[in-house]
């Protein structure tokens, strides 16, 4: 699998980042199988969060075996110093490790939350302490709304975050305002040499009212290989600024994304976009977020 430099952190990260939200509601056997599937494919970057149900608990039993083989990132969604400090310590216990490579400020999707995180007594202060004490190696910021790129750009102005995890897919890129906000974020990331990672690559649309939710994702994902491959090709082949993309929060989609990473090599971003334009119900996932 292709690897790319993770900004100034210098880790050569697999372009597929294991989205461990997929482990939040599964048993240990299913988790172990999915983790092994990722490792066998060459994925060396795992991204989890304290808010992902039991995901940290599912990863923890494997750490003795794989900790030195992977870049391990988690997140705190708490907003005060005390809450975040307690959660970071809890995450280390659940993950059965004494340090993570990256702690991220989770779901910073608007300026109100950015103010809480970066203000006096906010969770960022806890992350800084954790870094000073060797519990974490780097500090990042994440978010998942249509405001995220602009909020993350402001976040970089306030603090020198080591990484940014923000949404991007072909449909979002066709919104002029979103495209402009993302382009400005890219410039800010380049200026600071932070790592840029993205989410929601295979989000197709929101689940419709009354529709059976056939996957654990909060949005309806692409699950046809043709479209998963096109979405992956559009992103990775057309956006060299991206260090990696997080796989969907569903273990049953991981293999399709692994296949897509291989198949996308000969597919131009323009051809990939043309394939995605075939999809009649392809919309932004941020129209009505249920979380």
N, C-alpha and C positions, 0 to 999 in steps of 0.2 A: 504494500500500500504506500502511496505517496506520503511523504512527510514534508512539513513546512516549518520554518523557524517561528517559534512562538514569541515574536517580538523580542524585547530585550531580556526576556527570561532565558532565551537561547535554547530551550528545549526543542528538539526536532520532533514535532508533534504529528501524529497520524492525522490526515485530513478529515477522517471520520473520528469524532469525539464521542465516546460512549455516553449517551444520555441516560443516566441511571434512574431517572424518573420512571423508567420502564420497570424497575424493581420494586416500586413502592407498595404494590399489592399482590405480589406473587410469593409462592413458597420458596424454600431454600433450594430445592432441586431444580426448579425452573430458573431461579436466579443463577445457580452454578452453571447450568447448561448455557445460558445466555452470555455470561461472563467468559466462559471458555470459547464460545463461538467468536466473540470479539477478539480475544487474545490470538486465536488461531488465524484470524484474518489480518493480524498486524496492527490492531488498534492498541495504542499505548497511552492513551489519555482518557481518563474516566472522570465524569462530571456528575456530582451528586448534590444533594441539598438536605439540610435538616428538615425541611418541610415536605420532602418526598416520602411521606408515609414511613414504611419500614426499610427504605432503600439503603440507608447507611448500615442497618443491621444485616441486610442481605450481603453487602459487600465485605463487612468486617471479617467474617470467617475465612476469607480468601487472602487477607492482607499478609499473613505470615509467609505465604507462598509467592505472592506477586508484587509486594510493595516496592521492591527495588527495580521492577520492570515497567512501572507505569508512572505517569504524571497524574497525581490525585488532587482533584479540586472539589471543594464543597462550598456551601453557601449558608449564610445566616439571614433570615428574614426579620429578625428582631430589630427594633429601631433605637433602643436605649443602650447605653454602655453596659449596665448591669445585666440586662437580658441577653445581649449579644455575647458578653464574656461567658456567661453560664452556658449558652448554647454552643459556642465554639468548643469549650471543654467537653460538653456532652457528645459533640460530634466525634471528637478524637476517641472517646471511650467506645462509642458505637462502631466506629471504623477500626478499632483495635490497632491504633497507630499512635505514635507520639508526635507526629507532625503531618501536615498536608502541604502540598506544593503551592496551593492557591486557596485563599478564602475570599469569597465574593459577597458583596452586598446584594442581597437577593431581591428581585422584583422592584427595582427602583424605576418606576414607570412614569412618574410625574414630579414636578418641582417640589410639591409638598413633601413627598417621601425623601427626595434628595436633601431637602432642608433638615429633616429629622436625622438622616444618616450622617450628614457632614456637620451638623450643628454641635454646640457645646453639650457634652454628655451623650452624644449620639453613638451609634454602633461602630462607626469608623474608628473611634478612639479605642474601642475594644480590639478591633482588628490590628491596629497599630501596636498595641501592647503585645498581642499574640505574636506579631512578627518580631518585635524586640526580644521576646523571650524564646524565640526559636520554635514556636508551635506551628507557625505558618511561614512560608518563604516569600509570598507575594500577596498583593491585595487587588481585587478586581471589582467590577460593577456589572450588574445584569438588569435586564428589563424586558417586558414582552407586551408592549402596546404600540400603537402608531406614533406615540410621542417619544418612544424610547431613544431613537437616535439623537434627537435634539436635547433630551434630558442628559444623556450620557456625554454629549459634547460639553454641556455646562458642568457636568461632574468632573471632567478632565481639567476644566479651567480651575475648579476649586481644589482638586487634589490630584497628585500624580499617580493615578491608578495604573497598575501594571498590565491590566487587561480589561477588555470590554466585551460583553456578550450581548448582542442585540439582534433583532429579527431582520431577516432578509429572504425574500424569494422572488420569483419572476413577477408574480402579480403585484406585490408591494412596489416593485421597481417601476411599474407603469403609472403609479400615482405621482404626479409631478412634485407635490410638496414632500412626500416621503422620499422620493429620489434626491431632492435637493438637501433634505436634512441628513440623509445617509452620506451623501457626497461630502458635506461639511464635517461630519463625524470622521470620515476616512482621513481627511486632511489633518484633523486634530490628532488622530491616532498616529499617523505617520510622523508628525512633528515631535511627538513624545516617545516614539518607538515602542508604544504599547502593543500588546497582542490584540488582534481583532478576531472574534469568533462570532458565529451566527447561529440562530435557531429558526424554527418554523419553515425549514426548507421544503418539506413535502406536505405542508398544510394546504388542503384543497378548499375547504369552506367550513363554516360552522355546522354542527349537527342541526338538522331540522326538527321542529317540534314534533314529537311523537315518533321520530325515527329511531330504530334500534341502533344503539351504539355498539358497533361490532368490534371496536378497539378501545383500549384504555386511554387514548388521547382525548383531550377536551374538545378538539376540532376533528373534523372528518379528514383523514389523511389520504393522499394518493396511495393506492395499493396495487395498481397495475404496473408491472415492471417497466413498460414503455414510458410512463409518465414519471416514475421514480427516477429512472435513468436520465430523462430529459431535465428534470428539476436539478439533479446533481450536476449534470454537465453544464447547464446554464450558470450555476453558481461557481463551481470550482474552475471551469475553463475560462470563464469571463471575469473572474474577480481574484486576481493574484494577491490583492491586499489582505484576503481572508486567510488566517492560519488554519482554520478548521471549522466544520459545521457539526452541530450536535445531532446525533441520531434521535429519532422520534421516541417518545415515551411509551413504547410498546415492543415487547420482546419479539413478537411475531413479524415485525417489519424489519428487523435488523438484517436478516440475510438479503432482503431485496436491496437494502442500501449498500451492503457490501458488494453485491453484484453490480449495482449501479456505478460504484466508484471505479470498478474495472472497465465496464462497458463504455463509460463516458469519454474515454480517451480520444476516440475518433469523431466525436460529435461536437460541432462548433456551437458556440453560444447562440448564434443566429438560428441554426437548425433546431437546437433545443427549444428556443422560444417559439418557433413555428409549430412544433409538436404540442407544446403547452397551450397554444392558442386554439387547439382543437377542442379543449375542454370547455363545455358550455357553462358549467357551474363552478368555475374557478374564481374565487373571490378572496378578499382580505379576511383573515381569521379574526380581525379585531373589530368587526362590526358589532358583535354582541358577545363579549367575553363572559363566560359563566363562572369565572373564578375571581 
